[in-house]
């Protein structure tokens, strides 16, 4: 079994889509190890997205991620990172496959409903950023 990190972003939370996204997560064989709603501070968002600092979209991303609560999730299943990225769909919802999170719930590249780790290494880093070890056991 592998783990990955996911965020249901402010746009999807505000639109009332938490249940639909959690349903897709469970239908695709993920076990939810940990989950909580949290309103990210600017400092938390800046730290989490530090890898993007200096890129044109960084400031807009930080503002977006702090505008209202998000849902943070630790997910587990075989090949979790790749499978969650498949379930999320393409970053641009116009290019996302039917039935994916972003096709169903995203409105644009910037307001794309969900985040997912892009590698096992980053999943471990991202999980540790938001969850204590005791929450993941």
Backbone as a chain_set.jsonl record, in Angstrom:
{"seq": "XXXXXXXXXXXXXXXXXXXXXXXXXXXXXXXXXXXXXXXXXXXXXXXXXXXXXXXXXXXXXXXXXXXXXXXXXXXXXXXXXXXXXXXXXXXXXXXXXXXXXXXXXXXXXXXXXXXXXXXXXXXXXXXXXXXXXXXXX", "coords": {"N": [[0.835, -1.19, 0.0], [0.395, 2.265, -0.688], [0.741, 5.755, 0.102], [-0.817, 8.95, -0.386], [-1.154, 12.518, -0.625], [-3.865, 14.757, -0.485], [-5.805, 17.634, -1.362], [-8.908, 19.119, -1.0], [-9.836, 21.836, -2.602], [-10.445, 25.425, -1.927], [-12.47, 26.382, -3.76], [-14.013, 24.116, -4.419], [-14.858, 23.321, -1.88], [-16.378, 25.568, -1.067], [-18.408, 25.419, -2.957], [-19.846, 23.285, -2.122], [-18.997, 20.671, -2.667], [-17.614, 18.692, -1.289], [-18.604, 16.168, -0.38], [-19.189, 14.829, -2.827], [-16.628, 14.608, -3.929], [-15.261, 13.135, -1.962], [-16.758, 10.815, -2.19], [-15.967, 9.956, -4.781], [-13.295, 9.435, -4.202], [-13.497, 7.269, -2.404], [-14.909, 5.414, -3.996], [-12.944, 4.781, -5.789], [-11.267, 3.09, -4.498], [-9.662, 4.069, -2.441], [-8.472, 4.309, 0.9], [-9.333, 6.433, 3.467], [-7.098, 7.798, 5.507], [-6.6, 9.961, 7.158], [-8.357, 13.019, 7.721], [-9.303, 16.395, 7.548], [-10.952, 19.555, 7.935], [-9.68, 22.73, 7.276], [-8.797, 26.133, 7.626], [-6.434, 27.572, 5.817], [-3.595, 29.449, 6.823], [-1.889, 32.371, 5.629], [0.858, 32.025, 5.911], [1.056, 29.208, 6.137], [0.129, 28.405, 3.578], [2.016, 29.706, 1.92], [4.344, 28.364, 2.732], [3.736, 25.709, 2.045], [3.466, 25.865, -0.746], [5.988, 26.747, -1.482], [7.83, 25.816, -3.346], [6.95, 26.886, -5.703], [7.448, 29.555, -5.52], [8.173, 32.741, -6.835], [7.262, 32.166, -9.348], [4.875, 33.168, -11.809], [2.219, 32.633, -11.037], [2.214, 32.242, -8.314], [1.569, 34.124, -6.139], [-1.174, 34.564, -6.592], [-2.092, 31.951, -6.271], [-1.546, 31.498, -3.529], [-3.255, 33.397, -2.35], [-5.743, 32.395, -3.257], [-5.769, 29.835, -2.008], [-6.062, 30.524, 0.6], [-8.482, 31.767, 0.886], [-10.823, 30.586, 1.837], [-11.964, 27.718, 3.786], [-10.242, 24.532, 3.351], [-10.126, 21.0, 2.585], [-8.109, 18.639, 3.969], [-6.462, 15.659, 3.152], [-5.256, 12.381, 3.854], [-4.495, 9.712, 1.946], [-4.777, 6.232, 1.103], [-3.801, 3.432, -0.801], [-3.022, 0.909, -3.243], [-0.502, 2.024, -5.423], [-1.017, 4.775, -4.966], [-0.357, 7.563, -5.491], [-0.256, 7.872, -8.343], [-2.806, 6.89, -8.997], [-4.546, 8.688, -7.639], [-3.934, 11.034, -9.016], [-4.916, 10.357, -11.495], [-7.666, 10.094, -10.902], [-8.193, 12.723, -10.16], [-7.844, 14.121, -12.592], [-6.915, 16.053, -15.546], [-5.092, 19.134, -15.093], [-6.208, 21.386, -16.314], [-9.559, 21.75, -16.47], [-11.013, 21.593, -18.83], [-9.639, 19.797, -20.348], [-9.795, 17.5, -18.907], [-10.638, 14.104, -18.207], [-13.869, 12.573, -18.576], [-15.9, 12.232, -15.687], [-13.892, 12.647, -13.831], [-12.509, 14.369, -10.955], [-11.828, 17.045, -11.557], [-13.118, 17.492, -14.021], [-15.738, 17.269, -13.232], [-15.993, 19.149, -11.101], [-14.27, 21.407, -11.215], [-13.576, 24.795, -12.272], [-11.702, 26.205, -13.717], [-8.216, 26.409, -14.782], [-6.818, 27.583, -12.662], [-8.651, 27.465, -10.565], [-9.135, 24.686, -9.648], [-10.271, 22.674, -8.076], [-8.953, 20.457, -6.718], [-5.956, 19.143, -5.174], [-3.084, 17.114, -5.62], [-0.39, 15.025, -4.612], [2.663, 14.738, -6.511], [4.538, 12.745, -6.6], [5.886, 9.875, -4.868], [7.812, 10.674, -3.039], [7.25, 13.437, -2.68], [4.685, 13.156, -1.69], [5.149, 12.082, 0.86], [6.473, 14.248, 2.06], [4.495, 16.258, 1.879], [2.359, 15.109, 3.318], [3.528, 15.038, 5.863], [3.753, 17.744, 6.294], [1.201, 18.655, 6.919], [0.017, 16.762, 8.643], [0.387, 15.17, 11.817], [2.559, 12.506, 12.781], [1.239, 10.686, 14.457], [-1.388, 10.969, 13.616], [-1.462, 9.59, 11.303], [-1.244, 6.929, 11.703]], "CA": [[0.0, 0.0, 0.0], [1.084, 3.555, -0.742], [-0.058, 6.892, 0.55], [-0.677, 10.226, -1.071], [-1.778, 13.663, 0.021], [-4.848, 15.439, -1.335], [-6.526, 18.783, -0.825], [-10.101, 19.623, -1.677], [-9.504, 23.264, -2.577], [-11.517, 26.343, -1.502], [-13.578, 26.491, -4.7], [-14.862, 22.932, -4.291], [-15.475, 23.37, -0.547], [-17.401, 26.619, -1.087], [-19.503, 24.993, -3.829], [-20.542, 22.152, -1.517], [-18.63, 19.455, -3.382], [-16.793, 17.786, -0.483], [-19.189, 14.831, -0.411], [-19.008, 14.224, -4.143], [-15.215, 14.277, -4.119], [-14.977, 12.015, -1.056], [-17.383, 9.646, -2.812], [-15.065, 9.5, -5.847], [-12.102, 8.876, -3.546], [-13.825, 5.942, -1.876], [-15.277, 4.534, -5.117], [-11.724, 4.396, -6.481], [-10.49, 2.167, -3.685], [-8.795, 4.7, -1.448], [-8.823, 4.353, 2.312], [-9.005, 7.747, 4.023], [-6.339, 7.593, 6.74], [-6.816, 11.169, 7.964], [-9.07, 14.053, 6.981], [-9.818, 17.497, 8.362], [-11.161, 20.846, 7.291], [-8.802, 23.739, 7.876], [-8.613, 27.39, 6.898], [-4.991, 27.784, 5.788], [-3.052, 30.796, 6.997], [-0.992, 32.768, 4.535], [2.158, 31.394, 6.179], [0.942, 27.785, 5.781], [0.033, 28.291, 2.117], [3.315, 30.089, 1.351], [5.281, 27.278, 2.999], [3.365, 24.528, 1.272], [3.717, 26.119, -2.168], [7.284, 27.424, -1.61], [8.48, 25.354, -4.571], [6.475, 27.72, -6.808], [7.755, 30.966, -5.252], [8.846, 33.387, -7.957], [6.522, 31.901, -10.58], [3.816, 34.158, -12.017], [0.942, 32.281, -10.416], [2.413, 31.959, -6.892], [0.791, 34.994, -5.251], [-2.591, 34.274, -6.825], [-2.345, 30.646, -5.673], [-1.573, 31.666, -2.074], [-4.503, 34.102, -2.03], [-6.826, 31.448, -3.483], [-5.761, 28.747, -1.029], [-6.376, 31.06, 1.933], [-9.733, 32.523, 0.848], [-11.831, 29.875, 2.634], [-11.413, 26.427, 4.215], [-9.907, 23.41, 2.476], [-10.152, 19.711, 3.259], [-6.822, 17.967, 3.838], [-6.673, 14.213, 3.221], [-4.212, 11.378, 3.679], [-5.162, 8.614, 1.244], [-3.964, 5.026, 0.977], [-4.177, 2.325, -1.701], [-1.924, 0.54, -4.112], [-0.185, 3.045, -6.443], [-1.884, 5.887, -4.549], [-0.055, 8.848, -6.141], [-0.703, 7.837, -9.745], [-4.255, 6.688, -9.066], [-5.224, 9.93, -7.263], [-3.768, 11.98, -10.111], [-5.862, 9.917, -12.531], [-9.016, 10.424, -10.435], [-8.329, 14.192, -10.216], [-7.941, 14.562, -13.979], [-5.978, 17.077, -16.021], [-5.141, 20.417, -14.383], [-7.209, 22.181, -17.026], [-10.773, 20.926, -16.508], [-11.474, 21.404, -20.214], [-8.913, 18.64, -20.875], [-9.938, 16.38, -17.98], [-11.516, 13.011, -18.649], [-15.216, 12.517, -17.981], [-15.997, 11.544, -14.41], [-12.815, 12.998, -12.916], [-12.808, 15.465, -10.033], [-11.731, 18.358, -12.207], [-14.166, 17.613, -15.036], [-17.013, 17.426, -12.538], [-16.087, 20.189, -10.08], [-13.381, 22.559, -11.404], [-14.066, 25.801, -13.208], [-10.598, 26.755, -14.505], [-6.898, 25.886, -14.403], [-6.475, 28.126, -11.355], [-9.648, 27.031, -9.567], [-9.269, 23.339, -10.191], [-10.974, 21.793, -7.127], [-8.193, 19.484, -5.931], [-4.497, 19.019, -5.26], [-2.543, 15.792, -5.33], [1.064, 14.885, -4.681], [3.107, 14.305, -7.833], [5.496, 11.641, -6.467], [5.881, 9.284, -3.528], [8.655, 11.512, -2.183], [6.499, 14.645, -2.33], [3.554, 12.75, -0.854], [5.647, 11.971, 2.232], [6.743, 15.614, 2.526], [3.22, 16.973, 2.008], [1.63, 14.516, 4.44], [4.182, 15.486, 7.096], [3.526, 19.191, 6.438], [-0.122, 18.92, 7.483], [-0.444, 15.773, 9.614], [1.327, 14.596, 12.757], [2.75, 11.078, 12.58], [0.201, 9.96, 15.188], [-2.647, 11.031, 12.871], [-1.342, 8.765, 10.118], [-1.072, 5.524, 12.103]], "C": [[0.874, 1.247, 0.0], [0.146, 4.627, -0.237], [0.193, 8.104, -0.338], [-1.424, 11.283, -0.276], [-2.716, 14.324, -0.972], [-5.42, 16.635, -0.594], [-7.775, 18.979, -1.672], [-10.007, 21.129, -1.501], [-10.716, 24.147, -2.251], [-12.709, 26.433, -2.448], [-14.544, 25.319, -4.562], [-15.556, 22.885, -2.93], [-16.633, 24.366, -0.552], [-18.618, 26.209, -1.914], [-20.272, 23.785, -3.275], [-20.216, 20.809, -2.147], [-17.763, 18.481, -2.591], [-17.32, 16.357, -0.592], [-18.998, 14.12, -1.727], [-17.576, 13.79, -4.385], [-14.823, 13.113, -3.213], [-15.586, 10.726, -1.614], [-16.501, 9.093, -3.931], [-13.808, 8.856, -5.264], [-12.394, 7.447, -3.089], [-14.195, 4.96, -2.983], [-14.045, 4.028, -5.865], [-10.751, 3.634, -5.583], [-9.539, 2.777, -2.689], [-9.365, 4.505, -0.048], [-8.418, 5.734, 2.801], [-8.389, 7.51, 5.397], [-6.56, 8.758, 7.702], [-7.507, 12.197, 7.087], [-9.493, 15.14, 7.958], [-10.002, 18.734, 7.494], [-10.311, 21.866, 8.033], [-8.782, 24.981, 6.994], [-7.124, 27.698, 6.953], [-4.646, 29.24, 6.047], [-2.185, 31.113, 5.796], [0.354, 32.072, 4.687], [2.137, 29.907, 5.798], [0.913, 27.599, 4.263], [1.363, 28.644, 1.449], [4.337, 28.977, 1.55], [5.001, 26.058, 2.153], [3.712, 24.693, -0.201], [5.056, 26.818, -2.421], [8.028, 27.033, -2.885], [8.094, 26.22, -5.779], [6.799, 29.211, -6.624], [8.559, 31.543, -6.415], [8.167, 33.131, -9.297], [5.332, 32.855, -10.638], [2.517, 33.887, -11.284], [1.028, 32.131, -8.898], [1.525, 32.812, -5.983], [-0.708, 34.735, -5.381], [-2.984, 32.937, -6.179], [-2.454, 30.748, -4.149], [-2.867, 32.358, -1.647], [-5.693, 33.146, -2.168], [-6.9, 30.403, -2.376], [-6.077, 29.213, 0.387], [-7.73, 31.77, 1.979], [-10.857, 31.885, 1.652], [-11.26, 28.5, 2.984], [-11.144, 25.457, 3.066], [-10.128, 22.135, 3.275], [-8.837, 19.004, 2.925], [-7.053, 16.471, 4.024], [-5.374, 13.435, 3.065], [-4.906, 10.146, 3.13], [-4.221, 7.44, 1.078], [-4.618, 4.035, 0.027], [-2.938, 1.955, -2.493], [-1.751, 1.625, -5.174], [-0.985, 4.332, -6.22], [-1.625, 7.189, -5.308], [-0.607, 8.868, -7.563], [-2.219, 7.703, -9.842], [-5.006, 7.964, -8.692], [-5.097, 10.963, -8.377], [-4.711, 11.634, -11.269], [-7.294, 10.305, -12.15], [-9.243, 11.934, -10.458], [-8.58, 14.661, -11.639], [-6.949, 15.654, -14.294], [-6.185, 18.393, -15.275], [-6.166, 21.357, -15.006], [-8.479, 21.343, -17.142], [-11.324, 20.701, -17.91], [-10.823, 20.176, -20.844], [-9.063, 17.394, -20.007], [-10.917, 15.342, -18.519], [-12.852, 13.072, -17.919], [-15.16, 11.74, -16.668], [-14.894, 11.849, -13.416], [-13.233, 14.188, -12.045], [-12.835, 16.796, -10.771], [-12.761, 18.539, -13.32], [-15.507, 17.91, -14.367], [-17.105, 18.716, -11.717], [-15.204, 21.423, -10.279], [-13.955, 23.531, -12.43], [-12.97, 26.377, -14.101], [-9.291, 26.098, -14.074], [-6.542, 26.341, -12.99], [-7.404, 27.693, -10.24], [-10.056, 25.612, -9.945], [-9.665, 22.264, -9.173], [-10.108, 20.91, -6.243], [-6.694, 19.592, -6.175], [-4.139, 17.576, -4.985], [-1.044, 15.785, -5.46], [1.461, 14.343, -6.048], [4.155, 13.192, -7.804], [5.374, 11.07, -5.055], [6.686, 10.135, -2.559], [7.913, 12.771, -1.746], [5.274, 14.315, -1.482], [3.995, 12.67, 0.608], [5.895, 13.349, 2.839], [5.431, 16.348, 2.803], [2.379, 16.42, 3.155], [2.201, 15.008, 5.764], [3.972, 16.975, 7.346], [2.223, 19.458, 7.181], [-0.585, 17.941, 8.559], [0.701, 15.323, 10.523], [1.437, 13.099, 12.47], [1.644, 10.28, 13.26], [-1.15, 9.977, 14.472], [-2.646, 10.068, 11.691], [-1.151, 7.277, 10.441], [-2.383, 4.864, 12.399]], "O": [[1.946, 1.277, 0.605], [-1.068, 4.439, -0.158], [1.252, 8.257, -0.947], [-2.214, 10.981, 0.618], [-2.401, 14.439, -2.157], [-5.506, 16.645, 0.634], [-7.71, 19.003, -2.901], [-10.089, 21.638, -0.383], [-11.858, 23.69, -2.29], [-13.846, 26.549, -1.991], [-15.76, 25.511, -4.585], [-16.707, 22.459, -2.834], [-17.733, 24.051, -0.099], [-19.739, 26.611, -1.604], [-21.234, 23.323, -3.889], [-21.054, 19.907, -2.163], [-17.228, 17.533, -3.167], [-16.552, 15.435, -0.869], [-18.68, 12.931, -1.75], [-17.329, 12.737, -4.973], [-14.125, 12.199, -3.651], [-14.978, 9.661, -1.513], [-16.309, 7.88, -4.017], [-13.322, 7.85, -5.78], [-11.62, 6.53, -3.363], [-13.827, 3.787, -2.911], [-14.09, 2.975, -6.5], [-9.559, 3.546, -5.877], [-8.688, 2.078, -2.14], [-10.578, 4.533, 0.157], [-7.287, 6.164, 2.578], [-9.067, 7.078, 6.329], [-6.691, 8.561, 8.91], [-7.286, 12.252, 5.877], [-9.978, 14.854, 9.053], [-9.326, 18.933, 6.485], [-10.238, 21.86, 9.262], [-8.752, 24.885, 5.767], [-6.601, 28.047, 8.012], [-5.317, 30.148, 5.556], [-1.798, 30.222, 5.04], [0.923, 31.587, 3.709], [3.091, 29.405, 5.204], [1.601, 26.729, 3.73], [1.79, 27.961, 0.519], [5.112, 28.677, 0.642], [5.918, 25.445, 1.607], [4.201, 23.756, -0.832], [5.237, 27.424, -3.477], [8.775, 27.84, -3.439], [8.832, 26.276, -6.762], [6.46, 30.03, -7.478], [9.497, 30.92, -6.911], [8.467, 33.809, -10.28], [4.844, 33.296, -9.598], [1.791, 34.821, -10.945], [0.003, 31.914, -8.252], [0.805, 32.272, -5.144], [-1.423, 34.695, -4.379], [-4.069, 32.809, -5.613], [-3.349, 30.154, -3.548], [-3.502, 31.938, -0.679], [-6.554, 33.098, -1.289], [-7.983, 30.12, -1.863], [-6.33, 28.395, 1.272], [-8.091, 32.324, 3.018], [-11.76, 32.588, 2.105], [-10.173, 28.154, 2.52], [-11.725, 25.549, 1.985], [-10.297, 22.179, 4.494], [-8.501, 18.8, 1.758], [-7.759, 16.059, 4.945], [-4.513, 13.782, 2.257], [-5.802, 9.596, 3.77], [-3.012, 7.62, 0.929], [-5.831, 3.832, 0.052], [-1.916, 2.635, -2.408], [-2.73, 2.091, -5.756], [-1.552, 4.9, -7.154], [-2.573, 7.853, -5.727], [-1.342, 9.783, -7.936], [-2.844, 8.343, -10.688], [-5.995, 8.305, -9.341], [-6.05, 11.692, -8.655], [-5.236, 12.524, -11.936], [-8.048, 10.793, -12.992], [-10.352, 12.387, -10.741], [-9.44, 15.511, -11.869], [-6.226, 16.126, -13.416], [-7.301, 18.726, -14.876], [-6.903, 22.041, -14.296], [-8.483, 20.329, -17.839], [-12.027, 19.719, -18.149], [-11.382, 19.578, -21.764], [-8.514, 16.343, -20.337], [-11.892, 15.672, -19.195], [-12.943, 13.561, -16.793], [-14.466, 10.729, -16.555], [-14.935, 11.373, -12.281], [-14.18, 14.909, -12.36], [-13.772, 17.58, -10.616], [-13.23, 19.657, -13.534], [-16.306, 18.698, -14.872], [-18.176, 19.318, -11.639], [-15.382, 22.408, -9.563], [-14.71, 23.15, -13.324], [-13.27, 26.975, -15.134], [-9.263, 25.323, -13.118], [-6.014, 25.553, -12.205], [-6.981, 27.568, -9.091], [-11.14, 25.365, -10.473], [-9.417, 21.079, -9.393], [-10.493, 20.634, -5.107], [-6.235, 20.057, -7.218], [-4.811, 16.896, -4.21], [-0.486, 16.464, -6.322], [0.712, 13.592, -6.672], [4.612, 12.743, -8.855], [4.824, 11.713, -4.161], [6.301, 10.303, -1.402], [7.945, 13.132, -0.57], [4.872, 15.119, -0.642], [3.284, 13.142, 1.495], [5.564, 13.588, 4.0], [5.28, 16.984, 3.845], [1.753, 17.186, 3.886], [1.453, 15.355, 6.678], [4.01, 17.419, 8.493], [2.148, 20.387, 7.986], [-1.498, 18.263, 9.319], [1.828, 15.12, 10.072], [0.49, 12.497, 11.963], [1.16, 9.297, 12.698], [-1.974, 9.09, 14.696], [-3.701, 9.76, 11.137], [-0.923, 6.468, 9.542], [-2.415, 3.684, 12.748]]}, "num_chains": 1, "name": "protein.A"}
